[in-house]
Amino acid sequence: MAYTKTQVDDMIARGLTPFKQSVIGDNSIAITANTEARFVCDGDTYNFADGPSYMTDRWDTTNSKMAAITEYDSPTYVADMNFIWTPSASNTGSFILRVYIDDDTPKLIRTYEGAYKGAGATPKGIIATWYWGTDTGYDAKNDGIYFTLEFEHNGTVTVPTLNLYNTQ
């Protein structure tokens, strides 16, 4: 991947420190079995972004999506996502996290799977990645991305947490 002189100068000026935003919500997400639910993280517990001044908050707590209009086209972004899953009854099953481009017709770009067992509240974590550049056939940078969760059983997701950072 080639960077422009401006991009390299910017990275050197900020000590090669990548952008990072940590967001913790105090909301819950009701899950209906085998139905996608939007991953909502309201940021009411904690919301802090660390990076150069032109890199403002990436997570839109109102619309529960990430966009980066001022970002370069080249970085890959990572979302370290965590939450607590509490099924309505003791069950063994799997869940899917999906990453979508928020276009007029949403585009699914990634899926990640996990599993659960039992009746108690269980912490879960997934690391998702995606690329900003338009050469991939989608425009994550300008359209934004959002996440959905789907579980095999009814339950509740609480303490939604995101750590978003770029790899540049």
C-alpha positions, 0 to 999 in steps of 0.5 A: 500500500503506497502513501502520499507525501502528505500522508507520510508527513502527517503520520510522522508529525503525530508520531505514527500514533493511530486514531483510537476511540473508546465507546461504552454504552449504558443501553441494552439491545433486545434480541429476538431469536434469528433476527438481526438487531442493530448494534447500538452503543450510546456512549453514555458511560464513556466516549473518548477519541484520541488522535490528530485534531482532524480526526474527530469522533468516528462513532456516531452515537445517535445513528450507531454507525461509524464514518470518517469523512476526513480520513485518508482512503488507505487505512484499515480500521479495527473494531474491538467489540465487547458486550454481555449476552444474557439469554432468556433461558438456558441454551446452547447456540451461536451468534453472528456479527455482521458489518454493513456499509450504510449505503442506499442498499446496505452492503454486507462486507464481513461476518463473524461468528461466536458461540454461547452456552448456559443461562448466565450473563456471558461476556463476548468479544469480537474483533472486526476489520474493514478497509476504507478505500473505494477501490474495494467496490464500496465507500465505507469512509463516506457512507459509514459502517454499522454492525448487527447481531443475530442470536439463535435464541431470545435474550439481551445484550448489555454494556455494548463497548467499542474500541475503534482504531486505524492501522496506519 
